[in-house]
Amino acid sequence: MRFGILGPLDIRTDDGTPVDPGGPRPRALLTLLLLDVGRTVPTERLIDGLYGAEPPAGAMGALQSQISRLRRRLGPQTPVETDPVGYRLAAAPESVDAHRFELMTEEGRAALAAGDPARAAAVLREALALWRGPALPDLPDAEAHAAVARLEELRLAAAQDRVEADLALGGGAELVPELRALLAAHPLSERLYGQLMRALHTAGRPAEALTVYEQARRTLADELGTDPSGELSALHLELLQGGGRAPARPPLPAQLTRFVGRDAELARIAALLADPDSRLVTLTGPGGAGKTRLAIEAARTGAEACLVELAPLGDGTKVPYAILAALGIREGFRHATTDITGRLLAALEDRELLLVLDNCEHVVEDAARLAGLLLGCCPGVRILATSREALGITGEVLVPVPSLPPEPAERLFLDRARAVRPAFEGHARVPDICRALDGLPLAIELAAARLRTLEPEELADRLDDRFRLLSRGDRTKAPRHRTLRAVVEWSWDLLDAKEQELAGRLTVFPGGATADAVQAVCGVPDPEDLLASLVEKSFLEVSEGRYRMLETIRAFAAEHAVDPGGLRDAHAAYFLRLAEHAEPHLRGGGQLRWLARLAAEHANLDAALRHLARADHAGALRLMALLSWFWRLRGLHGEQVPLARALLAAVGEAPPPGLVEEYVLCAIDSLSGDGGDPLAGEELRARVDTVLESYQGPLRLPYVLVLWSVAAGPRPAANERALAHAGDDPWARALLDIGLGFQAQFAGRVRESEECFARGLKRFRAAGDRWGMANCLEPLALHALARGEHGRALELLDEGLGYVRELAAPEETADLLRSRATVLLRRGDPDRAAAHFEQALTLARTAGAADKAAGALRGLGDTARLSGDTGRARAYYEQALRECAANWFSVGETVRILIGLGRTAVAEGCVEDARDWFRQAAAMAEESPGVLELAEAAEALASVTEPPERAAVLLGAGTGLRGAPPHGDPDAARTEEEVRARLSPQTYADAFDQGRRRRSAAVSERWADGRRRAGGCCP
């Protein structure tokens, strides 16, 4: 069972069924037991908690009776045990939300202290989301006081730690409202004052940050008679001097060891990166020479830098995806993703950034092509590459990374040796060891690690034996990897048989592995000791419970793997099971944690899918289907398009038995891009439609509904089929509510649309799905806006923004910011609206989402036009029109841009030009899946239509199509006022009613037949 006491007492069975605990006394009793779950609670304390300081006669008997009733309600799964002292609820602490909250806050705080703010923010958000209201409301006040105070203090600390993590990730303006609210509740918290000052500074509001310090100083003086702490005063001084903490940038990985030597190379790289004529610098040298470490150290000294690790890539086509992932950019839920290079160029077009492309040699041709394109199209981008061979691009500057000279090589050996043997002060054979290893840093580090078990003389003698056949002259003529291979081979020989076997098996994991995965895939029971031994001997790295091999070592160890085919089968089976277990959690309260888990296993899941695509088509269909929703939420679906198309071709035109949904999802994944044959795409859509038509349902994977809707467009005729497919699954029904809400909205059925979105929101709240809640809150906010309820609209949008930020979804965040800006503009706050549109534009461009950028540009055009700046408005509209995507869900945006251009022409007195823009908008609106765009086009046409009776007809048509008047639309209001002024009330009402009844027919008749024109045309 699961218990909740962070809010009203909540009891649920493992399948989510609620359990009624009874009245106030049973609730209080259970809450007391849950506070100390797994431990005995003394009888006296229980009686005090239930009855206070003066219990009634027979309180002991009443308690026993309450315990008996509680046992019946909880059943045998969660027994209430009796001992001589009192009673104990036999359940795991993790089953109680308050205990789980404490564990998660400790985990988040540890991650923050370890320098991992992204993980800290995710864990702490999930912990804070456990709170459903005030803690322990079912306890009497006297008993609850101390426990409530403690939990509330933990809650505040967790919120402050989460804010600290967000600040470390570059958070600023979006944190300000939350911090102000926290300060209102806790006005004496210096930490909150400091965090608010930092958030305001990051948001570009330094004056407000200084004002916050003054507020803190006055409050502390008035309430406590004290001055601000030294830390807060130091932050104040830093801001006064123009400093402050800069927004976070994509972090370079922290290093666990000291950097030794390479002073000359560092100086040369720094000089080259400062030279505007050397935008591509490539570090070349053999494997193990230390190119990656040198590149990271060089990148730390300059401007913003981002490390892109190419070693895990299986083929060169994944290079742009790796760069996007390193930049923290996810693909959009509905964005066409085949042109991933264009998306990357859009994201980097206006940025000043140093890209560190690490380990290019195995994808050198693709890396070279993309590097050339980035340098040609993105003037602010510089590239620092590491490779065993040059990229071969004009303008490339090579920096060879040779072996270390004797003195720094020996210093490196001594430094690493002291890590395993702290008292080591050097030895006469150290120069021999370094010389025998050719001064290669990785080889030296591996050799130094052996001092844990070998004496320096043994180490030196074994090296002499190993390299007897490889003289210096011979080595210079051999391939560059040969020297490192000898070192790795020697280190391999120092492993015992069990270590060698496990090392060979570990090579099946391209993305590292947890101990559980190692045990399941490699067939090694309790592998922790062997793994620790491999870590100590520098064959593995370990971080946050994940074990990873250096790629050079992995390539060598793979040659010694036993039964690699069987290993790949076991690897694929394990990650198929992981995906099966994760899939339902992606649609509920564990969404964030499981998104992070699958993201950590992305390389392994990708490898498993590629293997199954070759060896087991049915298994590949299952795994692809299970990952399809993860890819959409994380923006990874574009890179799967080629594999999905190949798999679909291999499977054939009919789904295998029992795999209809999997087949459909594979087809949807293959349609995600725009690079295929349009005719073949239509044929595939028709085939999928036929398959779904005959499928009885209900769906096991209900996200088929939304993914098919995005791929094929709205299809109201298929509603009955969708209802059957959804079945009784609450999440699927909520998803269906979204689709029905949009259909009703597109058809102008306002009340029905809002009811659908409200119903969907309620269902998604019950499930805990952040994506679903955000996708209901935005249309509900726009419905509130249509009624003129600006405050309610902003409240709904702000809640949705919180969810999409938790999901790290920049495109969806841009959408909600744009909607928020529209509300502010309608409310008469153009400056704040423009700021929101600018934020949305920046997010969309950072994500490389051109269609989202077009919407933000159109909003900026509206803001400028309504403020009287028609020249700037036209420039925004024209830029938006160029960036608007060509797909079914961008038709409405294009219509609104054309209307904006027409209204700009009207404002400039160019009526004939305006008519032309409005006619284009009306023509395109008829291609839209809904009627809202046609309603807006009708109201725009009314502003340039003669006689006024015809204008009134068009205004009525707009209201009839929309299903409601255009409340708060300043353009429509101005047109209505002008038309009413020229007609009698009855004439206007008759014409308006005629248009409302005829709807689209009235609009088509007006724009298509070339009626009389009035006014002139701009030169």
Secondary structure, DSSP 8 states (H G I E B T S, - for coil): -EEE-SSS-EEE-TTS-B----SHHHHHHHHHHHHTTTS-EEHHHHHHHHH-SS--TTHHHHHHHHHHHHHHHH-TTS-EEE-SSEEEE-S-GGGBHHHHHHHHHHHHHHHHHTT-HHHHHHHHHHHHTT--SSS-TTS-HHHHHHHHHHHHHHHHHHHHHHHHHHHHTT--GGGHHHHHHHHHH-TT-HHHHHHHHHHHHHTT-HHHHHHHHHHHHHHHHHHHS----HHHHHHHHHHHTT-------S-----SS---S-HHHHHHHHHHHHSTT--EEEEE--TTS-HHHHHHHHHHTSSSEEEEE-TT-SSGGGHHHHHHHHTT----SS---S-HHHHHHHHHTT--EEEEEE--GGGHHHHHHHHHHHHHH-TTEEEEEEESS----TT-EEEE-----HHHHHHHHHHHHHHHSTT----TTHHHHHHHTTT-HHHHHHHHHGGGTS-HHHHHHHHHHHTTT--HHHHHHS-THHHHHHHHHHHHHTS-HHHHHHHHHHTT-TT-EEHHHHHHHH--SSTHHHHHHHHHTTS-EEETTEEE--HHHHHHHHTT-SSHHHHHHHHHHHHHHHHHHHGGGGGSTTHHHHHHHHHHTHHHHHHHHHHHHHH-HHHHHHHHHHHHHHHHHHT-GGGGHHHHHHHHHHH-SS--TT-HHHHHHHHHHHTSSS-S-HHHHHHHHHHHHHHHHH-----SSTTHHHHHHHHH---GGGHHHHHHHHTT-HHHHHHHHHHHHHHHHHTT-HHHHHHHHHHHHHHHHHHT-HHHHHHHHHHHHHHHHHTT-HHHHHHHHHHHHHHHHHTT-HHHHHHHHHHHHHHHHHTT-HHHHHHHHHHHHHHHHHTT-HHHHHHHHHHHHHHHHHTT-HHHHHHHHHHHHHH---SGGGHHHHHHHHHHHHHHHHHTT-HHHHHHHHHHHHHHHTTSSSSHHHHHHHHHHHTT-SSHHHHHHHHHHHHHHHTS--TT-HHHHHHHHHHHHTS-HHHHHHHHHHHHHHTHHHHHHHHHTT----S----
